[in-house]
């Protein structure tokens, strides 16, 4: 029996009910041992996180796929979990300590880590609760955490294996150092911002009596970071620069420190830039580090002038003046400039304006400056001992796999970016100076020799009895552990049944912004540890942007809270918006009106179901289409078949927008607007009982197919309507995918399509000419087609009811003003004398047409002007394009309306 639906659709009430039911009954678990597996893993959100709009997009797409594959009979597993997020989590707990007047260093490492675990247990589940609100059908019974005991064992094993294979090593190199967090961070965690700064030019005195060709006794260099001259170790000039050819191998004597440094030839120096000479600080600049190595300076001998907090420290040669030691790096910058100016070694920047010459210490410049994405302070290149992975070696198999098609990247346009990065990949620094995370399994003896092992006992056995060992203080980069996600979450390194069945995974969906943070690392880890790809296909989606196309950020105040949208419109509406707007390779612009529109779509389906209930249409008991003789019923069965085929094709291609719009237009346009209208007479008093019974069976079946096809996109409302329609042997989430398996008469479906085309054309024409929708109009058709003649013969009442044409006469129309409408190859002539004031209507249309054509031409001129397109704000250009498209379409519509007047 059906359960009567309330008059109003309330998303909140049904969402809480159904999610709790699905999860409590284990309906997200893979429970089909003999079925083909289908596996995806979620990009594990930070345990500190809360749901943002990017999460909403990412997880909606994954849920659509997993629900779709589950309904297709697969043993579907969606692995869920969270990342321990080393830096982010440690920052959260340290802030809590600071708020209480405490700090991390007041505690032992063990005590602090325990406090982090306590925070995780109390507050670390926010985002997983929010994913449930979105409707994500994840296997919560196997929820993972990257610091779980079994996961930690996997991480340590991989580190030890890589070390034993020579793919992890310790090296002294420059790293991106965050002076606030006091840890190294990866290149991918550095964001470059344009900062207003200065460009100073310095004079370095030549030693040994050397002079420049012009007789000057100094060489000029320029820098945006004058404080780093305290650790300069060379000056570089280009090997072909004749100005300096005689000086290569000679020395300069640095101001302030008095250090003697050599002039070296290196192609890093550009003769066309500035003086052509470049100061080289190998311990504090990535390019200079490479120049220093080429000049024969060992990393161990490179000078370091900053401590972990970005304060000046004494260099190994002891030449930095005592007054500078301990200064903050930016205070030291100002003081070094003062000292250079006082000693005559600062070259003034001369500005001439309106005949007046002024001198300044430096030239103002906008400088791209690296900032830590979490610490928020300027990053320093800093020379330290760190652990590195030979990423270039590990990248070889992933590159080959993508090139040969073993791993497919969708959209394919991302392949070029992938190859460019992977083929030029640098050593991966995997050590972090934190307390929270996987502590590096390396122990050192008194001489600093490392012993790498899974346990201290094993390390001690390597070192020998009586050798005192101290464990490395650092932890591993969180991306190192999350790289193991596709297989460590399945129980690896144990060869569990889950590993055997669900690895490789089938698909990974992620934002393009973590292609190199995470996706590429999983490829490396998959091939190294498992000997094969982590997944068959990688789908990269875009970003969700503000309505004007700007990137969302808290500082701009344009961040959209997905939970607020769910509160207002329901999870189904937000999910459908995400799917319908997800077009491969493009970002999504947030549009709350469209979210509201998809809530209205859910309401439309709700009301259509209420109509069905009111006419005795209930649940179907068949997946195959029921028998049907009536044209309308055959037509809707054919429409279901076409929709399923198009939907399957779109899902196979991961065209989420096409899939969503396919089911949307079928449900709204074909079923709700046309089919339900077409079958109303079947339930009228005196109609055939046989016809009514057939129609109830077909309509109930068609509505079921809509619920099935729509379920991956809108799981909550569809599950509610599924059960409201009658007793079911299973929940919709476990229902079988649509498979109509029917043959329909093309004569019947053509007749319905013809009727719809005639009705649609007539309604549009009425609207264009301002004729009342309900007014019946006489129509003439000179020579109807076979389809047209059949419909006119059998369905005159339907044409009168839907198109409001009566009578329809087969023959020539009388002379006079008339409009024409078409259905297929048939042309109907509808006289307008006495219906409208033809002259006045023509004048109105001509005036409106002229206005639209004028506006369209003006906008076309503006858009054809490169100065406007290139210099105007992007939102202004986009508005002009949208306005042009509107007026061009309006001109086309008005032209057609005039043509109808004859």
PyMOL commands that set and color helices and strands:
alter all, ss='L'
color gray80, all
select helices_A, chain A and resi 11-24+53-71+86-99+104-106+109-123+126-134+140-142+149-164+187-189+226-231+242-247+286-294+299-301+322-324+329-342+391-404+414-422+456-463+478-482+485-488+497-502+512-530+562-569+571-581+592-614+631-652+656-683+689-711+715-724+732-734+746-769+786-794+796-802+838-863+866-871+874-900
alter helices_A, ss='H'
color red, helices_A
select strands_A, chain A and resi 37-41+45-46+75-79+81-83+144-145+168-178+183-185+190-206+218-223+234-237+251-253+260-265+277-280+346-347+349-353+356-360+363-372+380-389+408-410+428-429+431-432+442-444+450-452+470-471+475-476+505-511+535-541+544-545+588-589+777-781+805-810+818-823+826-831
alter strands_A, ss='S'
color yellow, strands_A
deselect
rebuild
show_as cartoon
